Amino acid sequence: MHFEDPFESLFVRRSVIQRHHSAPFLKERQRFLASLLQTGHQLAYARNVAWYLLRAADALRGRALERLTHSHLDASIHRIWGIKPKPASSYRWTAAYVFRITVARWLAFLGVPNFRRRKARALPPRLREYLSYLKSREFAQSSTEWNLRHAALFLSWLRAQGKRLGNLRVSDVDNFLLSRRAGGWSLATVRSFASAIRVFLNYAAAHGWCNDQLSAMVRTPSGSRRFASGPKGRPWRDVERLVRSIKPVGVAAARAKAAILLMSHYALRNSEIARLKVSDVDFRTMTLAVRRSKNGPIQRYPLADDVMKAIRHYLKVRPRRHSRIFLSIKAPFPPARVKTFYAITYYRFSKIGLTTGRRGPHAIRHARASQLLRRGTPLREIADFLGHRRIESPLSYVVFDIGSLRQVAAFSLKGLL
């Protein structure tokens, strides 16, 4: 694949390509994107970077790149998102944070003086040898960095535990993976890490650093009970606490209150909330129409009184008239995007001190489903309420305790067979 013009590889529509071509700093953006593609980064990642650089190019229009400073970058963030300049670390995982690190990386690539990266700390001898080995295998740069980073983290953990490679046992590897899982890593991430550690241990065994049977004994976690997925939802008391904590003072808080009440009452997905229109809420008949994401039908629910009040209040204080209910809080106030609702719940959970575990809308959806099951609600009713076609689908929302299993066991299939 040729990357003379990376935009031709990243986009199909001519209007989109033309939009990227017409923005400032075209050659500089092309060089960086071509570099990403040539070093093995995925198209989806490079495409996202292209959009961030487009926003940066518009925000930095008329400035000389070689004179840019971090203050200029903060000013651009302020111009785009309305966020006042603050330390880079405090942006957290928001669009502004990703924008900042992406643009800083681009400017470092271009050699802009104020964004040049510090010299990387020298690798320990064994990791340096391992890096040479990975490069000799002609992996993509991203894969090389991935494997090296995993090996470095594993060795750092071993040192903290007072252990050495020479006396490493498979139980030590299990304990490391279990500690990562307990720390909030998803099962998919733990699997990936286990595979990377196995590659490193193969190399270590070939050089006599550890037992040569060790890598064969490291199993990638799959259905193992030790690595089984933890609760995907939060305890219902956390959801109740979250709702109580939001005082609808100001547009952002009013939007958050309305959105989170919809999530907690109706277990809606991000996309379903984002698609809600003003016309979907009938204040006369007190009903709510929801367009389901996965199977398409429109479902109607009774409109709870507190949800009605929260939506009404938000519609009064939000910036302007629009057919969609939820809008961005920044000019020109377009409809809120799907990921906006994850940012809302993540921030609001963190604000009340819940900084671990799942904090997105799906955690609230799982919590609602679990609550219904523990109340003894039949599975068919839960499936209908959640917008599922299959009766067994709600089971994926529940981590079964003995009480839940008794309720499932008591469920009668009479009339469904």
C-alpha angles and dihedrals in degrees: 000000000000122000102191086126107019092190089068088058096043102045137039105192114085092214091058093047090049090051091056091044094052096053122094123270093031097160093045091052092045092052093052096045091047088052091053092051094045092052093055104261114154120260092239091056093047090048091055090048090052091057093048091049090050090056090046092050091054092045093048095043112146096019126114108243095214090060098049120124135188088261090062089052091051090049090053091051089050091050094050103036103017091237113146115238113273139152114305092239093059096061088078119187098331129124088261091056093049089046091052098050093042094052092042089053090050092050091047089052089053090051097244103174098230092050102045111132121244116249110275115248111260113262120241112259096258094049090046090055091046090052090053089051092051091050091050089057088060094232117169111271091248091054091047092051091046095054093043093050092050092049091049092051092049093050091047090054091049091053091050089053092050092244133130134209091244093066097030117142131195089247088063090057090048091050091051092051092045091051090053091048091049088049091063104271114148119243090249091056092048090051091051091049092049090054092049092049090051090055090050094047090051089056092043092051092050088057095045095250095125144004110305092221094055101088092052090056095053106098125199106240111247122141094351113138089222091063097032116144115269124222112313091199132056123246108274090241088064091055092049090049090050093053092048092050096061115090108189096229109141131006097283094051092044090052092047092049093051094044096047093046089054090050094048097044100040104019091233123182122237092255093049092053092045091054096050113122129203087244090059089070112072107193091181097058093025095233134136123212116207125191105215117226102215107040103019107232125130114240125196124214134183107261110241115227096238091048090050092051093047094050092046091051092048093049089054096051102035118108105257147343116288136153091240118075099218119056136175113267091224127078132298082031102220120179112291113261124236094255091053090079092054088052090050096052095039091053095043094048090049091048092061092049100264098129101152134063128026115335106172131103090266089062088059091047090053091046092052092049091049091049091053092049093050089051088060097252109164115253093240090058092047091049091051092045092052094045096249123147096201119068094219095054095090090061089076088064096060134073098208120235121178092268093053092048091052089053092050091047090052093052112112122220091198110135094018099076 
